[in-house]
Amino acid sequence: MLKTKLLHPEILEALGSNGHGAKILIADGNYPFKTGVPEHAKKVFLNLAPGMFSVPDVLKVINDAIPVESYYVMLPPDETPQAIHDEFTNILGENTPVTKLKRFDFYKEARSSDTSLIIATGEMRRFANILLTIGVVKF
């Protein structure tokens, strides 16, 4: 039996086979999962129903499982700050570097060959996507 909060076998396998610099996309329910990610990336669909599960729900569990070096968030065209981004900061901490990108720049970054895992959620808030960069384990 595992002692970690993360129990999903596909996500554990994907995280265990990646290391420093690999990227993980946790996406809202509006994300283009077919065209907005690299073809080789592992896709895990947790979008059971609208609102299940939220991006912050998934982020909390992933954050407990891996070191997060930095992350990207998606901004709307007018670059209005999104309340969900404050939730991300609360989970990841003020000292974790964040890069804010407009939608198409975010898609470009998410399509990078470094993106190895995509987790689809039922998050209904717009611009609620987060792209994590895996850091190093500090002993």
C-alpha positions as CSV (number, residue, x, y, z in Angstrom):
1,M,0.0,0.0,0.0
2,L,1.2,3.5,-0.8
3,K,1.7,6.1,1.8
4,T,1.3,9.0,-0.6
5,K,-2.0,10.8,-1.2
6,L,-1.6,10.1,-4.9
7,L,-3.0,6.7,-5.8
8,H,-3.9,7.0,-9.5
9,P,-1.7,4.4,-11.2
10,E,-1.4,6.1,-14.6
11,I,-0.4,9.4,-13.0
12,L,2.1,7.7,-10.7
13,E,3.6,5.8,-13.7
14,A,4.0,9.0,-15.7
15,L,5.5,11.0,-12.8
16,G,7.9,8.1,-12.0
17,S,9.2,8.0,-15.5
18,N,10.0,11.7,-15.7
19,G,12.4,13.9,-14.0
20,H,13.8,17.4,-13.7
21,G,12.6,19.7,-16.4
22,A,9.6,17.6,-17.5
23,K,6.3,19.4,-17.7
24,I,2.9,18.5,-16.4
25,L,-0.3,20.2,-17.7
26,I,-3.3,20.3,-15.4
27,A,-6.1,21.6,-17.6
28,D,-9.6,23.0,-17.3
29,G,-12.6,21.5,-19.1
30,N,-12.2,23.9,-22.0
31,Y,-8.7,23.0,-22.9
32,P,-8.1,21.5,-26.4
33,F,-6.8,18.1,-25.3
34,K,-6.4,16.8,-28.9
35,T,-4.5,19.7,-30.4
36,G,-3.1,21.7,-27.5
37,V,-0.6,19.0,-26.3
38,P,2.3,17.0,-27.8
39,E,1.3,13.7,-29.3
40,H,3.7,11.7,-27.2
41,A,2.3,13.0,-23.8
42,K,0.4,10.7,-21.5
43,K,-3.2,11.8,-21.2
44,V,-5.2,11.1,-18.1
45,F,-8.9,12.1,-18.1
46,L,-10.3,13.0,-14.6
47,N,-13.1,15.1,-16.1
48,L,-15.9,12.9,-14.8
49,A,-18.5,15.7,-14.8
50,P,-18.5,19.5,-14.8
51,G,-16.9,20.6,-11.6
52,M,-15.3,17.2,-10.9
53,F,-12.4,17.4,-10.3
54,S,-11.1,21.0,-10.1
55,V,-7.6,22.1,-11.1
56,P,-6.7,23.1,-7.5
57,D,-7.9,19.7,-6.2
58,V,-5.5,17.9,-8.6
59,L,-2.7,20.5,-8.1
60,K,-2.7,19.9,-4.3
61,V,-2.2,16.1,-4.8
62,I,0.4,16.5,-7.5
63,N,2.3,19.2,-5.4
64,D,2.6,16.6,-2.6
65,A,4.0,14.1,-4.9
66,I,6.7,16.0,-6.8
67,P,8.9,19.1,-6.4
68,V,7.6,22.0,-8.5
69,E,10.4,24.2,-9.8
70,S,8.2,26.7,-11.6
71,Y,4.9,27.0,-13.4
72,Y,3.0,28.8,-16.2
73,V,-0.6,30.1,-16.1
74,M,-2.9,31.2,-19.0
75,L,-4.1,34.7,-19.1
76,P,-7.2,36.0,-21.0
77,P,-6.6,38.3,-24.0
78,D,-7.1,41.4,-21.8
79,E,-4.6,40.0,-19.3
80,T,-7.0,40.4,-16.4
81,P,-5.8,38.6,-13.3
82,Q,-7.7,35.4,-12.6
83,A,-8.8,34.5,-9.0
84,I,-7.8,30.8,-9.6
85,H,-4.2,31.9,-10.1
86,D,-4.2,33.1,-6.5
87,E,-5.3,29.6,-5.5
88,F,-2.3,28.2,-7.4
89,T,0.0,30.6,-5.5
90,N,-1.5,29.5,-2.2
91,I,-0.8,25.9,-3.0
92,L,2.6,26.2,-4.6
93,G,3.9,29.1,-2.4
94,E,4.9,32.6,-3.1
95,N,8.5,31.6,-3.8
96,T,7.7,29.3,-6.8
97,P,8.4,31.3,-9.9
98,V,5.4,31.8,-12.2
99,T,5.2,32.9,-15.9
100,K,2.0,34.4,-17.1
101,L,1.3,33.7,-20.8
102,K,-1.5,34.7,-23.1
103,R,-3.6,31.8,-24.4
104,F,-1.7,31.0,-27.7
105,D,1.7,31.4,-26.0
106,F,0.5,29.1,-23.3
107,Y,-0.6,26.5,-25.9
108,K,2.8,26.8,-27.6
109,E,4.6,26.1,-24.3
110,A,2.2,23.2,-23.4
111,R,2.9,21.6,-26.9
112,S,6.7,21.5,-26.1
113,S,8.4,18.2,-26.3
114,D,9.1,18.5,-22.5
115,T,5.4,18.2,-21.7
116,S,5.0,14.5,-20.7
117,L,1.7,14.4,-18.8
118,I,-1.7,16.0,-19.3
119,I,-4.4,15.7,-16.7
120,A,-7.9,16.7,-17.9
121,T,-10.2,18.0,-15.1
122,G,-13.8,19.0,-15.0
123,E,-12.8,22.6,-13.9
124,M,-15.4,25.0,-15.3
125,R,-13.6,28.3,-14.6
126,R,-11.9,29.7,-17.7
127,F,-8.1,30.2,-18.0
128,A,-7.7,27.7,-15.1
129,N,-4.8,25.8,-16.8
130,I,-1.5,25.3,-15.1
131,L,1.7,23.9,-16.6
132,L,4.2,22.7,-14.0
133,T,7.9,22.2,-14.4
134,I,9.3,19.3,-12.3
135,G,12.1,20.3,-10.0
136,V,14.8,18.3,-8.2
137,V,14.3,16.4,-5.0
138,K,16.3,18.2,-2.2
139,F,17.6,15.9,0.6
